[in-house]
């Protein structure tokens, strides 16, 4: 699964949605995971509020993906007990930050 790209694309209401995940070997025994969320549509001019809503949506998607990756690593026991506690606190902070956006 190293050096693989998974992409999901769909169309709805003249909008193109694309979610892409890259798994890339970083030279050692680790894999670098990158997430990209892309939306393109008919409307090219948006007001401040629409841009703000889009920005919040993208931030929440990235946070949700990062939380899922951290939880998967916890379930796979990739962290020792001390690090696992720190990761759980980090997940809690990320979720609180996500709730406060908007």
C-alpha positions in Angstrom: 0.0 0.0 0.0 3.0 2.3 -0.2 3.2 4.9 -3.0 -0.6 4.4 -3.6 -3.2 7.1 -4.2 -6.9 6.6 -3.4 -9.3 9.1 -4.8 -13.1 9.4 -4.6 -14.9 11.9 -6.9 -18.6 12.7 -7.2 -20.8 15.3 -8.8 -23.7 17.0 -7.1 -25.6 20.2 -8.1 -23.0 21.3 -10.6 -20.2 20.8 -8.1 -17.2 18.4 -8.3 -16.1 16.9 -5.0 -12.8 15.1 -4.7 -11.2 13.5 -1.7 -7.7 12.1 -2.2 -5.4 10.1 0.2 -1.7 9.6 -0.6 0.4 6.9 1.0 4.1 7.7 0.3 7.2 6.0 1.5 9.5 8.5 3.3 12.7 6.5 3.0 12.6 4.7 6.4 10.2 2.1 7.7 7.4 4.7 7.9 4.7 5.8 5.6 3.7 9.4 5.1 -0.1 9.9 4.7 -1.5 13.0 3.1 -5.1 14.0 2.7 -6.5 16.5 0.1 -10.1 17.7 -0.1 -11.1 19.6 -3.3 -14.4 21.2 -4.3 -15.0 23.0 -7.6 -18.3 24.4 -9.0 -20.0 26.8 -11.2 -19.9 29.7 -8.8 -16.5 31.4 -9.0 -17.4 34.6 -7.0 -18.2 34.0 -3.4 -18.8 36.4 -0.6 -16.9 36.6 2.6 -19.4 34.4 4.5 -19.3 31.6 1.8 -15.5 31.6 1.8 -15.5 31.4 5.6 -18.0 28.5 5.6 -15.8 26.7 3.0 -12.7 27.3 5.1 -14.3 26.0 8.2 -15.5 22.9 6.4 -12.1 22.1 5.0 -10.4 22.7 8.4 -12.9 20.3 10.1 -12.4 17.7 7.3 -8.6 17.8 7.9 -9.0 17.6 11.7 -11.4 14.6 11.3 -8.9 12.8 9.1 -6.0 13.5 11.5 -8.1 12.2 14.4 -8.9 9.1 12.5 -5.3 8.4 11.8 -4.3 8.9 15.4 -7.1 6.6 16.6 -6.0 4.0 14.1 -2.4 4.2 15.4 -3.7 3.8 19.0 -5.7 0.8 18.0 -2.7 -0.8 16.4 -0.7 -0.1 19.6 2.0 1.9 17.8 2.4 4.1 20.8 3.7 3.2 24.3 1.5 3.9 27.3 3.0 7.4 28.0 2.8 8.4 24.4 -0.8 7.0 24.1 -1.9 9.4 26.9 -0.4 12.3 25.2 -2.0 11.3 21.9 -5.4 11.0 23.6 -5.0 14.6 25.0 -4.0 15.8 21.5 -7.1 14.2 20.0 -9.3 15.8 22.7 -7.7 19.2 21.9 -8.2 18.8 18.2 -11.9 17.9 18.7 -12.4 20.9 21.0 -10.8 23.2 18.4 -13.0 21.7 15.7 -16.1 22.4 17.8 -15.1 26.0 18.4 -14.6 26.8 14.7 -17.3 29.0 13.1 
